[in-house]
Amino acid sequence: MEGGYETFSLLQFFKMGGPFMWPLLVFSIATVALALERFIYLMYHNLRLDDLKEAVSAYLTKDELAGARTYLEGLTKRRIGARILLTFVTHSGLSEHRMEKALEAKAQSCIGGLENGFNFLTTLGSIAPLTGFLGTVSGMIGAFKSIAEATEVNAQIVANGIYEALITTVFGLIIALVAVTAHSLLSHVVDKFAADVEKTCSDLITEAASAENTGDAE
């Protein structure tokens, strides 16, 4: 007892929650592991595009597509943007429409890779509180069963049963909060990258078309 309140360890809370704490434990591990894996993945694959756009633009100005290709090929391992812009350089001889289609397909593929696991976070954010609520309902059933079987009913019997039953709901809501927050932050990063890709590709296509028209005029 501390300050008039009984304290419990995390293990004691887990045991008090009943059998539904086991699936919640699995959900919590999966949520944290998936969120960390995606954050590390996005940090490892540098999503900056401004430096790549500047470099490719400089190569286009000098009409050195081979140099741009070599530059981007050296960065494709850790730069998602380099893979997309490499498609632009590789298909630079195509018409503007076909180039846009090629870039769109490559960008969708790369962005899809960044979003791997996002659906699982959404699912975990949905089923964790439901599982917690199911555990609470199950606990309440047990609590009322104990009340029905008791010869004397007092407030302590009712309060203790409800207290233990609500533990699963709390854990389920905590897991959902982590999953939804992680999904929101990760989605924001990927959405910003997608918007940057669209603008960068549009600018480079316009620049390439302008350079081609200038060359034809000369």
C-alpha positions as CSV (number, residue, x, y, z in Angstrom):
1,M,0.0,0.0,0.0
2,E,1.3,3.5,-0.9
3,G,-0.6,6.6,0.2
4,G,-3.7,4.4,0.9
5,Y,-3.7,2.8,-2.5
6,E,-2.7,-0.7,-3.4
7,T,-0.1,-0.9,-6.1
8,F,0.2,-3.6,-8.8
9,S,3.0,-4.7,-11.0
10,L,2.5,-4.9,-14.8
11,L,2.5,-8.7,-14.5
12,Q,-0.2,-8.6,-11.9
13,F,-2.3,-6.3,-14.1
14,F,-1.8,-8.8,-16.9
15,K,-3.0,-11.7,-14.8
16,M,-6.0,-9.8,-13.6
17,G,-7.0,-9.0,-17.2
18,G,-7.7,-12.7,-17.8
19,P,-7.2,-14.8,-21.0
20,F,-7.9,-11.9,-23.4
21,M,-4.7,-10.3,-22.3
22,W,-2.8,-12.8,-24.3
23,P,-4.1,-11.7,-27.8
24,L,-3.7,-8.1,-26.6
25,L,0.0,-8.9,-25.8
26,V,0.5,-10.3,-29.3
27,F,-1.2,-7.2,-30.8
28,S,1.0,-4.8,-28.7
29,I,4.2,-6.6,-29.8
30,A,3.1,-6.6,-33.4
31,T,2.1,-2.9,-33.3
32,V,5.4,-1.7,-31.7
33,A,7.5,-4.0,-34.0
34,L,5.7,-2.9,-37.2
35,A,5.8,0.8,-36.3
36,L,9.5,0.7,-35.4
37,E,10.3,-1.3,-38.6
38,R,8.5,1.3,-40.8
39,F,10.1,4.3,-39.1
40,I,13.6,2.7,-39.5
41,Y,12.9,1.8,-43.1
42,L,11.8,5.4,-43.9
43,M,14.8,6.8,-42.2
44,Y,17.2,4.5,-44.0
45,H,15.7,5.2,-47.4
46,N,16.4,8.9,-47.6
47,L,13.3,10.5,-49.0
48,R,14.8,13.9,-49.9
49,L,14.3,14.9,-53.5
50,D,15.6,18.5,-53.8
51,D,19.3,17.6,-54.1
52,L,18.4,14.9,-56.7
53,K,16.3,17.2,-58.7
54,E,19.0,19.9,-58.7
55,A,21.7,17.4,-59.8
56,V,19.5,15.9,-62.6
57,S,18.6,19.3,-63.8
58,A,22.2,20.3,-64.0
59,Y,22.9,17.2,-66.1
60,L,20.0,18.0,-68.4
61,T,21.3,21.5,-68.9
62,K,24.6,20.1,-70.0
63,D,22.8,17.4,-72.1
64,E,24.7,14.7,-70.2
65,L,22.1,12.0,-69.7
66,A,24.8,9.3,-69.3
67,G,26.2,11.2,-66.4
68,A,22.8,11.6,-64.8
69,R,22.2,7.9,-65.1
70,T,25.5,7.0,-63.5
71,Y,24.9,9.5,-60.7
72,L,21.4,8.1,-59.9
73,E,22.4,4.4,-60.2
74,G,24.9,5.0,-57.4
75,L,22.2,6.2,-55.1
76,T,19.4,3.7,-55.8
77,K,20.2,1.5,-52.8
78,R,19.2,4.0,-50.2
79,R,17.3,6.7,-52.2
80,I,13.8,5.9,-53.3
81,G,13.7,9.2,-55.2
82,A,16.8,8.1,-57.2
83,R,15.0,5.0,-58.5
84,I,12.1,7.1,-59.7
85,L,14.3,9.8,-61.4
86,L,16.4,7.0,-62.9
87,T,13.2,6.0,-64.7
88,F,12.9,9.6,-66.0
89,V,16.4,9.6,-67.3
90,T,16.1,6.1,-68.9
91,H,12.9,7.1,-70.7
92,S,13.9,10.6,-71.6
93,G,13.8,9.7,-75.3
94,L,10.1,8.8,-75.2
95,S,7.2,11.2,-75.8
96,E,6.0,13.3,-72.8
97,H,2.9,11.2,-72.4
98,R,4.7,7.9,-72.3
99,M,7.3,9.3,-70.0
100,E,4.6,10.4,-67.6
101,K,3.1,6.9,-67.7
102,A,6.5,5.2,-67.0
103,L,7.2,7.6,-64.1
104,E,3.7,7.1,-62.7
105,A,4.1,3.3,-62.7
106,K,7.5,3.5,-61.0
107,A,6.4,6.0,-58.4
108,Q,3.3,3.9,-57.5
109,S,5.5,0.9,-57.1
110,C,8.0,2.7,-54.9
111,I,5.4,4.4,-52.8
112,G,3.6,1.1,-52.4
113,G,6.8,-0.4,-51.0
114,L,7.0,2.5,-48.5
115,E,3.4,1.8,-47.4
116,N,4.0,-1.9,-46.7
117,G,2.5,-2.8,-43.3
118,F,0.3,0.3,-43.1
119,N,-2.9,-1.8,-43.5
120,F,-1.8,-4.0,-40.6
121,L,-1.4,-0.9,-38.4
122,T,-5.0,0.1,-39.3
123,T,-6.2,-3.4,-38.6
124,L,-4.5,-3.6,-35.2
125,G,-5.9,-0.1,-34.3
126,S,-9.3,-1.5,-35.0
127,I,-9.2,-5.0,-33.5
128,A,-7.2,-4.2,-30.3
129,P,-10.0,-2.1,-28.6
130,L,-12.6,-4.6,-29.8
131,T,-10.6,-7.4,-28.2
132,G,-10.2,-5.4,-25.1
133,F,-14.0,-4.7,-25.0
134,L,-14.7,-8.4,-25.5
135,G,-12.5,-9.2,-22.5
136,T,-14.3,-6.6,-20.5
137,V,-17.7,-8.1,-21.4
138,S,-16.4,-11.6,-20.5
139,G,-15.1,-10.3,-17.2
140,M,-18.4,-8.6,-16.5
141,I,-20.2,-11.9,-17.1
142,G,-17.9,-13.6,-14.6
143,A,-18.4,-10.7,-12.1
144,F,-22.2,-11.0,-12.3
145,K,-22.0,-14.7,-12.0
146,S,-20.1,-14.3,-8.8
147,I,-22.7,-11.9,-7.6
148,A,-25.5,-14.3,-8.4
149,E,-23.7,-17.1,-6.5
150,A,-22.8,-14.9,-3.5
151,T,-25.0,-15.3,-0.4
152,E,-24.4,-11.7,0.5
153,V,-23.9,-9.0,-2.1
154,N,-21.8,-5.9,-1.2
155,A,-20.2,-3.1,-3.2
156,Q,-16.8,-4.5,-2.9
157,I,-17.7,-7.7,-4.8
158,V,-19.3,-5.6,-7.6
159,A,-16.4,-3.1,-7.8
160,N,-13.6,-5.7,-7.8
161,G,-15.3,-7.6,-10.7
162,I,-15.8,-4.5,-12.8
163,Y,-12.3,-3.2,-11.9
164,E,-10.7,-6.4,-13.2
165,A,-12.9,-6.5,-16.3
166,L,-12.1,-3.0,-17.5
167,I,-8.3,-3.8,-17.6
168,T,-8.5,-5.4,-21.0
169,T,-10.4,-2.3,-22.4
170,V,-7.6,0.0,-21.2
171,F,-4.9,-2.1,-22.7
172,G,-6.8,-2.4,-26.0
173,L,-7.3,1.3,-26.2
174,I,-3.6,2.0,-25.5
175,I,-2.6,-0.4,-28.3
176,A,-5.1,1.3,-30.7
177,L,-3.7,4.7,-29.7
178,V,-0.2,3.7,-30.6
179,A,-1.2,2.0,-33.8
180,V,-3.3,4.9,-35.0
181,T,-0.7,7.5,-34.1
182,A,2.1,5.6,-35.8
183,H,-0.1,5.1,-38.9
184,S,-0.9,8.8,-39.1
185,L,2.8,9.9,-38.7
186,L,4.0,7.4,-41.3
187,S,1.3,8.2,-43.7
188,H,2.1,11.9,-43.5
189,V,5.8,11.2,-44.4
190,V,4.8,9.1,-47.4
191,D,2.1,11.5,-48.6
192,K,4.6,14.3,-48.5
193,F,7.1,12.3,-50.4
194,A,4.5,11.4,-53.0
195,A,3.6,15.1,-53.5
196,D,7.3,15.9,-53.8
197,V,7.7,13.2,-56.4
198,E,4.8,14.5,-58.5
199,K,6.1,18.1,-58.5
200,T,9.7,17.0,-59.2
201,C,8.8,14.8,-62.1
202,S,6.5,17.4,-63.5
203,D,9.2,20.1,-63.3
204,L,11.8,17.8,-64.9
205,I,9.5,16.8,-67.7
206,T,8.8,20.4,-68.5
207,E,12.4,21.3,-68.3
208,A,13.4,18.4,-70.6
209,A,10.6,19.4,-73.1
210,S,11.8,23.0,-73.0
211,A,15.4,21.9,-73.7
212,E,14.3,19.7,-76.6
213,N,12.3,22.5,-78.1
214,T,15.2,24.9,-77.8
215,G,17.5,22.4,-79.4
216,D,15.1,21.9,-82.3
217,A,14.8,25.6,-82.8
218,E,18.6,25.9,-83.1
